[in-house]
Amino acid sequence: MKPLKRTRYWTMNSWNRSSSLAYNLKIYNVIDRELQDKVYELINIDEFWEEINELIWCFDTYNNYEWQAGFNGKSGGYLVLYKGGIRDGRPYSRPGIHIEEKDVPAHVKKAFRQLAIDIVKTTEYMAKHYVVAEEEVTRIETIKVLKEAS
């Protein structure tokens, strides 16, 4: 794993001056060169994202959704910290809210860094211990069609 460095990310567009804490998790920035091709294969598999989304869900629930993490960017390469909460029993996020470093509690920064590390380590583990294989599946589907009334 290459070293991680926290940065700022413009959460909407730079013109609205809304940014937040982020980690650049683009594959070529955080994954060792010998695993990169394998990771590019993995990111096209649903099971890979289920693992990553589970890590993010744990972070969000640990913070009672007041602080949330998500991927952003043209290629989805930035892990960004968002402000949010729970309203009417459902989580909500405010991605356009500007978040200053001083406004984020130390324990949230620490958990956010650990999340970024866990995502990279999980990705590397999967690249080392799994292969992407093709399987043929038969799918039975029910669809609606028009039939002439009798």
C-alpha positions in Angstrom: 0.0 0.0 0.0 1.3 3.4 -0.9 1.1 6.2 1.7 -2.2 8.1 2.0 -2.4 11.8 2.2 -5.6 13.7 3.0 -6.5 16.5 0.7 -9.5 18.8 0.0 -12.0 18.0 -2.7 -14.5 20.4 -4.3 -17.8 18.6 -3.6 -19.9 20.3 -6.2 -17.9 22.7 -8.4 -15.1 25.1 -7.4 -17.4 28.0 -8.2 -19.7 27.3 -5.2 -16.6 27.1 -2.9 -17.9 23.9 -1.2 -15.1 21.5 -0.4 -14.5 18.8 2.2 -11.8 16.5 3.5 -10.9 13.7 1.1 -8.5 11.0 0.1 -7.4 10.4 -3.5 -7.9 6.7 -3.8 -7.3 6.4 -7.5 -5.8 3.0 -8.2 -2.5 4.3 -9.5 -2.1 6.5 -6.4 -2.7 3.9 -3.7 -2.2 0.4 -5.1 1.2 -1.2 -5.7 2.0 -1.4 -9.4 2.0 -5.2 -9.5 -1.6 -5.3 -8.3 -3.0 -2.5 -10.4 -4.2 -4.5 -13.4 -6.0 -7.0 -11.2 -7.7 -4.1 -9.3 -8.9 -2.7 -12.6 -10.6 -6.0 -13.2 -12.1 -6.1 -9.7 -13.8 -2.8 -9.9 -16.2 -4.2 -12.6 -17.5 -6.9 -10.2 -20.5 -6.3 -7.9 -19.1 -8.4 -5.1 -16.1 -6.1 -4.9 -18.3 -3.1 -4.4 -20.4 -4.9 -1.8 -17.3 -5.3 0.3 -16.3 -1.6 -0.1 -19.8 -0.4 0.5 -20.0 -2.4 3.7 -16.9 -0.6 5.0 -18.5 2.8 4.2 -21.8 1.7 5.8 -19.9 0.8 9.0 -18.3 4.3 9.0 -21.6 6.0 8.4 -23.5 4.1 11.1 -20.6 4.5 13.6 -21.0 8.2 13.2 -24.9 8.0 13.3 -24.9 9.4 9.7 -23.9 12.8 11.1 -20.6 12.2 9.1 -20.7 10.1 6.0 -18.2 9.0 3.4 -18.7 8.5 -0.3 -16.9 8.3 -3.6 -16.8 11.4 -5.8 -15.1 12.7 -8.9 -15.3 12.1 -12.6 -13.9 8.6 -12.2 -15.1 8.1 -8.6 -11.5 8.2 -7.3 -11.9 10.4 -4.3 -13.3 9.3 -0.9 -15.0 12.4 0.4 -16.3 13.2 3.9 -19.9 14.5 3.9 -22.2 16.0 6.5 -25.6 14.5 7.0 -27.9 13.1 9.6 -31.1 11.1 10.1 -34.5 12.7 9.4 -37.8 10.8 9.7 -35.8 7.7 10.4 -33.9 7.9 7.1 -30.3 8.9 6.5 -29.7 12.0 4.4 -26.5 13.6 3.0 -25.6 17.2 2.2 -22.8 16.9 -0.4 -22.8 20.6 -1.2 -22.0 21.8 2.3 -18.5 23.2 2.9 -16.7 21.4 5.6 -13.7 23.0 7.3 -10.9 21.0 8.9 -11.6 22.6 12.2 -15.2 21.6 12.1 -14.5 17.9 12.0 -13.9 16.2 15.4 -10.6 14.4 15.8 -12.3 11.0 16.2 -14.1 11.4 12.9 -10.9 12.4 11.1 -9.2 9.3 12.6 -12.1 7.0 11.6 -12.2 8.6 8.1 -8.5 7.9 7.7 -9.0 4.3 8.9 -11.8 3.9 6.4 -9.5 5.0 3.6 -6.8 2.5 4.8 -9.4 -0.3 5.1 -10.6 0.3 1.6 -7.1 0.1 0.2 -6.2 -3.0 2.2 -9.4 -4.8 1.3 -8.8 -4.0 -2.3 -5.2 -5.3 -2.2 -6.4 -8.4 -0.3 -9.0 -9.2 -2.9 -6.5 -8.6 -5.7 -4.1 -11.0 -4.1 -6.6 -13.7 -3.2 -9.3 -13.7 -5.8 -9.6 -14.1 -9.5 -12.2 -12.7 -11.8 -13.9 -15.5 -13.6 -16.8 -15.7 -16.1 -19.8 -17.9 -15.4 -22.6 -18.7 -17.7 -26.0 -18.1 -16.1 -29.5 -18.8 -17.3 -32.0 -16.2 -16.2 -35.8 -16.7 -16.1 -37.6 -13.4 -16.3 -41.3 -12.4 -16.1 -42.1 -9.5 -18.3 -45.4 -7.7 -19.2 -46.6 -7.9 -22.7 -49.7 -6.8 -24.6 -52.2 -9.5 -25.5 -55.3 -9.1 -27.6 -58.4 -9.1 -25.4 -60.8 -11.9 -26.1 
